[in-house]
């Protein structure tokens, strides 16, 4: 609803905060976000990591049995979780 008075509270800087927060959430790379924002001090960028709580996120989970499979998962944005000796696979995850 465009008549919502909360819309008047949104400024360009609000969108900048949102983009930076989402980029950190996606990449978990604070240096990347710092560079994206053009901050000289990491302390300024660090504020964006605490704006939202993403602890209840859902994950895609995948396994890799060899280096080729692991490389494909990493290229697709998966992050390493652990190695299962029982199943002889590396476990990876990526946010949905």
Beta strands, then each sheet from edge to edge (+ up, - down):
strand 1: 59-64
strand 2: 79-84
strand 3: 89-95
sheet 1: 1+ 3- 2+
end
